[in-house]
Amino acid sequence: MTTPPTSVDGVPRREEFAEVLELVTRTARSYLDGLDERPVREPGARAAARSFRAPLPERGSGAAAALRELLDRGLEASVASSGPRCFHLVVGGNTPAGLGADWLTSVLDPLAYAWVVSPLAVELERVVLDWLRELFALPELRGGVITTGATMANFVGLCAARQWWGERQGVDVALRGLAGLPPVPVFTSGYVHSSAVKVLGLLGVGRASVRRCAKDDVGRVDLAALERGLRELGGKPALVIANAGEVNAGDFDPIAEMADLARAHGAWLHVDGAFGLFARVSPRTAALCAGIERADSVTVDGHKWLNLPYDCGFALVRDPSLLARAFVYDAAYLPDPDDEEPVLGSIGPESSRRGRALAAWATLRAYGRAGVRAWVEGHLDLARLLAQRVDEAPDLERLAEVPLCIVCFRYAPPGVPEGELDELNRRLGVALLEDGRFYVGTTRYGKRTALRPALVNWRTRAADVEQFVAVVRELGARVRSELAAAR
């Protein structure tokens, strides 16, 4: 009897691969061909997503039928976040090289835990980290791992910092824990990202341990307050978090000055550079990151400005031995962490590690330093174009300078009282997401509600920026009329 190409008895068939791969490849080609013009979100996305709610089937439909169902309804329910008009959060888009390598990763399904189970994934991770040290001119940060994103990269860097801090108390905190030790002092500016604060909670340091030294409601660092706080410790160790590219306007802490203070008072300097570290690749913006080479740990995302597939982050640390002590992981059946070949699962939080290095390597190999610099500088130009169009529009108001790739502004038509602008812009943010032609979120900049489009996708062009401004003004006028009619 001939085995059918698909099965409904719950047992996968090798013969299913041919039909599945052909189906997905054909759909992917069509999707990518239309991605530049596709709305970020379709009007029926909510209903399409909820249409998948159903009881678990007793008998399966087979691979091809399941994939057809997913593609038929799933594309409408998805958000085209890899397209050129998604300015929400800070979201890059897959490059051809990254996408191809990511598909290959799924085919090979490597376990990037240790060299013995995937020489390719482990070696490429080491190469990628070396290339990033070159790209960002950070040769002294000799340790590191690839993570799921900046949150877990912050976890790695701050876990190394916690280990360092404990050893200054004469305690291996990875072994004994923090019980009985004094609170871990943590200093930063008002620019600190919520993911770093979240990580401090996960590490047992505590979210309440963070002392924000800010001189205004925007969050700019108060260096005098930071110095006083460190001096009050009398030489006891502390953690200082500097921020390279804050999320509302892309501004930077003065990292060099914070590095001076950290060194003078014996503190650990951690720099969160999720997207801002890419300022380092262009002479036009490199000064924003001055001093970052003196950090003890640095984090950066791959799925932001490097346009790698989700999810991917990088953690770099100055002292690799701290990672080995913080994340020691051993069992009789596992490779020895002290083997000549690296055991990456013993120097980072994850043991089950996807081969994220394949897409990272392919992207850097395909486009090189010059390519990364070209698209970073292209986005710098687009951000300045957007700022110019905002400044020219009578009903838009820019709220901050544009040092990098984020333009913070609000809809502020003449005649609307200041007290009504927050609600107007909040509703405009909702309207933009529901409209779906462009995606951008609202934020609070100082005490004002604002839009904060971030331009980091390699597909985005000047025409997208021009149209975005037109759509904001169009929807802003509509929302304003609706609010006036409701009064």
N, C-alpha and C positions, 0 to 999 in steps of 0.2 A: 504494500500500500504506500502511495506517495505521501510524504508529509506535507500538509498544507502550508502555504507561506505565512499565514497568520494563525493564531491559536486563541481559542476561547476557554481553554481548560486551565489557565493560570500558569502555564509553563512557557517561558520564552523560547522562541525558535531562532536559530541562526539565520534562517532564510528571511526573517523579518527585516534584517538590516538593509537589504537592497531597497525595498520599498520605502522604508523610513528615511533613509539617506536621500533618496531621490526626491521624496516629498518635501523634506525640510530644505534641501538645497534649492529647489525650484521656488519655494515660498520666500526663502531668505534673499534670493536674487531679486525677486519682484519687490520685496520690502525695501531693500537697500537702494534700488533704482529710484524709488519714489520718496525716499526719506527726506530729501531736501525740501520738498513741497508738502509733506505730510503734516497735519496738525499735531501738536504735541499730545493733545488728548482729544479723542473723538467725543461728540455729544452723548453717545450711548454707552460710554465707558462704564458707568456705575451699574447699569442694568446688565451689561454683558458680563461683568465680573461676578455679579450675584447669581447669574444663571448657572454657575458651576456648583452651587450649593445643592447637594443631593446625597442621599444615603450611599454608603459604600456598596458597590454592586457585588452580588454573590458570584457572578461569572463575568470575567473580563471581556472586553470587546476586541482584544488583540492590539498589537502595537500600532499598525497603520491607522486603524479606525480611531484609536485614542488620540493619535497625533493629529488626524484630520479634525477631530472635534476641538482639540486645543487650538489649532490654527484658525478654524472657522470662527470661533467666538473669542479666542484669546487675543488676537491682534487688536480687535476693537476695544478690549478692556485694558490693553497695555498703555503705558505712557512712552512716547518716543523720546526718551531721555538721551539717547545717543544722537539725536538730530540737532540741527543747527539753531533751533529756536527755543531750546530748553535752557533758560537762564536762572532757574530755581536752584537753591542751595549752591554748591559749586560742583557741577557735574560735567565731566569730560565726555568724549564719545570714542567709540572703538575706531582705531586706525585699521586699514586693511591688514597690515602685518600682525597687529595685536589680535584681531578677530580670527585670522587664520591659525595663529598659534594657539589661541584659546580653544578652538575646535579640535586641534590636534591634541591638546591636553586632555580633553574629554575622551578622545579615542584611546589614548595611551593610558589614561587614568593612573598617573604615577602617584606614589606615596612619597612625598618629599620629607620624610622623617629622617632617613639616614641614607648614606651612600650605598649601603648594601642592598636596599630595596629600590632605589632609583638613582644610579650614578648620574643620569642626565639631569634630573630635576635639581639634585644637590649641587652639582658642578655649575649649572647655569645660575643658581641662586648666588653662589659665591662670585661668579663673574659679574652678574648684574649689580651686586652691592659694590664691587670694585669700580665698575663703570660709573655708578652714581657718585661715589667719592670723587672721581675725576670730574664729572659733570658739575658738581657743586663745590669743587675745590675744598674738600674736607678730608684730607689724607690721614689726619690724626685720629679720626673716629674709626678705629680698626675693627671693632666688633659690630655685629648686626644680624638681623634676620628680616625676612619678608613676613608680613602679617596680613590680616584681613582688611585693614584700613588704618586710618590715623588714630582711632580710639585704641585699638590694640597695640599700635606702635607707641602711643603714649603710655600704655600699660607696661610695655617692655622697658622703655626709658625710665619711667618713674619707679618701676620695680628694681631696676639696677640702682637707682638713687636711694631707694629704701634700704637695699642691701648695704650700700656704702654707708648710709647714716647709721644703721645698726652696728656695723663693724667699728664705727667711731665710738660707739658705746661699749664696745667689747663683746657684742652679741651677734651671732649668726641668726638673723631674724627669719630667714627661710626655714631654719631648723626649729627655733624656739618660739618664734612669734614675737609680737610687740608687747605682750602682757608684762606689766611691771616697769616698762620703760616710760620715760617722759613723753609728752606729745611731740610729734614731728613738726617742727615749724616750717611752714610753706608760705613763701612770699611771691606775689605776682602783681600785675596791673589789672585794671578793669577790663582789659582785652582778653582775659583768660577764657578759653573755650570750655563749654560745658562738658565736653568729653574728658578733658583733663581733670576736672573736678569729679566727674563720675568715677574715673579711674582711682583717684585718691580714696574714694569710698570703698571701691573693690579691694584695694590694697590694705585696708584697715587703718590707713593714715587718717581718714575722716574728711568729709567735705567741709566740716566746720573748722578744720585746721587752716584753711586758706585765708590768708590776710591780703586783701586787695588794697594795694597802695595806689589809689587813683586820685587825681587832682581835679577831675571834672566829671559830669554825668555822662560823658562820652566814654570815659575809661582810660584816658591817657595816664601813663605812669607818673607818680610823684616820687622822683628819685630821692629827694630828701627824706620822705617818709620811709622809703625802702632802706636807706642807709641807717636811719634811726632804729628801725626794727632789727636789723642785723647787728648793730652795735650793742643793743640791749641784751643780746644773747651772750655777750662776753666771750666770744670765740667758740661757742658751742655750734655744732654743725647744723645747717639748715638747707632747705631746698628752695631755689629760685626758679620760677617758670617765666621765660620770656616768650613773646608771641610774634611770629613772623607772618604777618597778614591776618588781621582780625576780620571777622565775618561780615561786619556791617558796611565797611568802606575800604577794606584791604589795607588798613594802616598798620604800621610796625611799631613795636616797642623799640627804644634805643638800645639795641642789643649790646653794643660795645660798652656803653656806660654800665649796663647791668652786669656785664662780664667783669668789668673792673671791680664793682662792688662785691660780686660773688667771690672773686679771687682774694680781695683784701680781707674778707671776713671768713674765708674757708668754707664757702657754701658750694653746693652742687648747682650747676646751671643747666637746666633743661630748656630746650627751645622747641616749641610747637610750630612747625613750618608746613602744615598740611598742604597748603597750596603756595604760600608766600615764599617758600624756599626756592621756588623757580625764578624769583627775581634775581637770583644769583647767576643765572645763565646768560644774562644780557648786560652789557656795559651800561645800558641806559638805566638800569634799576639795581645793579649789584650793590650799590652803596646802602640800600635799604637793609641789607643783611650784614653789614659790616660788623665784625666781632663774633659771628656765629661759629667761626672756626675754633673759637676758644671754649665752646660748649662741651659739657660732659656727655650729653645725649641730645639727639635731634630726631625729629619725626617728620615724615612727609608722606603724602598719599600718592599712589600711582594712578588711581582712577579719577583723579582730578586733572591737573594740568598735563600730566603725561599721557592722558587719554587711553589708559589701559582699561580692559574689561573689569567690571565689578567682580570680585572685590580684591583690592590690593593696596597694601601700605608698606612702608619701610621704616625700620628703627635702626639707628646708628648710635653706637656708644664708644666712648674713648677707651674704656678698660674692658676688654672682652671677658676677662676672668670673672667679673661680677655677674655676667649672664650665666656662666657655668655654675656659679654658686647659688644664684637666685632660682634657677630653673632646673636644678639637678633632678634627674629622672632616670631610674635604673631598675632593672629587674633581671632575673636569671636568664630569661629568654630573649632579652633585648641586646642590641649591640652595645659594647662597652663605650660609655661616653669619652673615655680616654684613648680610644682607638685612633690610629693614624688618620683614617678617613673621618670626616665630620659627622656628628649626630645632631642634626639641626633641631630635633625634638627635645634635646637636652639643653638648649640655650634660648628657648622661647616658650611661650605658654601653650602652644598646640603640639600634640603628638600626631594627630590625623591632619596632615598638611597637604593641601592641593598643590599641584605643580605650577604655582603662579609665575614662577620665574620664566617659563617658556614664552608667555606673551610679553613679559617685560624685556627679555633678551631680544626677541624678534623685533619689537618696536625700536629699541635702541640700535640694533644692528641695521635695520632697514633705513632709518632716518638720521641717525648719528647726532653728534653734538650740534652740527649746523642746522639740522632739521628741527630739533627741539627749540633751539634759539629762534629760528624763523617763525615757528607758530606762536611762541611766547610773545615775540615782538609784534606779530600780527594782531594778537589780542590786545596788547598795549595800545596799538593804533585804534582798534575798534572801540576800546573803552573811552579813549579821548574823543573819538567821533561822537559817541553817545553823549558824553558830557557836553560837547559843543551843541548838539541838537537840543538837549535839555535847556542849556543856557539861552538858546535862541527862542524857545517856545514861550509865549506869554503866560501860559497856564501851567508850566512846570517849574519846579524850584530845586536846584541841586543843593544838598545839605552838607556835602563834604568834598574835600579834595579827592583826586583820583590818582593815588600813587601807583596803582597796579591794574587790576582787571575788574573791579567792582565799582559801579556808579550808584551812589546812594542819593535818591531824589524823591520828591513827592509831587502829586498833582495838587496845585494850589492856584486855581483860577482867580482872577481879580474879583473882589467883592465878596468872597467867602470868608467869614470871620475865622480867626485863628482857632477858636474853640470848636469849630465844626470840621476842621481839616483832618483830624485823626479818624473820625468815623467815616468821612468821605474816602480816605485812602484805605481804610480797612476793608470797606465794601468794594473798592476798586480792586484790591488784591483778590478777593473772592471772585469777582467778575472775570478777572484775567484767567484764573484757573478753570472756571466753568466754560469760558469762551474757547480755550484750548489752542488758539492759533499760536500763542506764545505762553511760556510758563515762567512766572517770576513770583517770588514770595514777598511778604511784608516783614518788617522788622521794627524794632524800636531803636531809633538813633537819638541818643540823648533822651528827651522826653517826647519825641515826635514819631508818629507812625510814618513809615517810608517804604518805598520799594528799593530792592538792592539786587538788580540783575548782575550776574557774574558771567563773564565771557571767557570761557576756557575750552570751547569745543572747536576742533580743527576745521569743522565744516562751516562754521559761522562766517558770513561775509558782510560787507558794508550794507548791501541791500536788506539783509535781515535786520540790521540795526535801524535803518531808516523806517522800515515797515513797523518795527516794534514801537517806535515813538508815535507813529500814526495810530496804532491800535490802542496804546495807552491813552492818548488824547480822545480818541473816539469813545472808548468805554468810560473814561472819566466823565465826559460830558453826559453820557447816558445815565450813569449812576447819580450824578449831580441832579439831573432832571427828576429821577425817581425819588430822590430824597426830598426835593422841593415839593413834589406832588403829594408826598405822604404827610406833609406838615399841615 
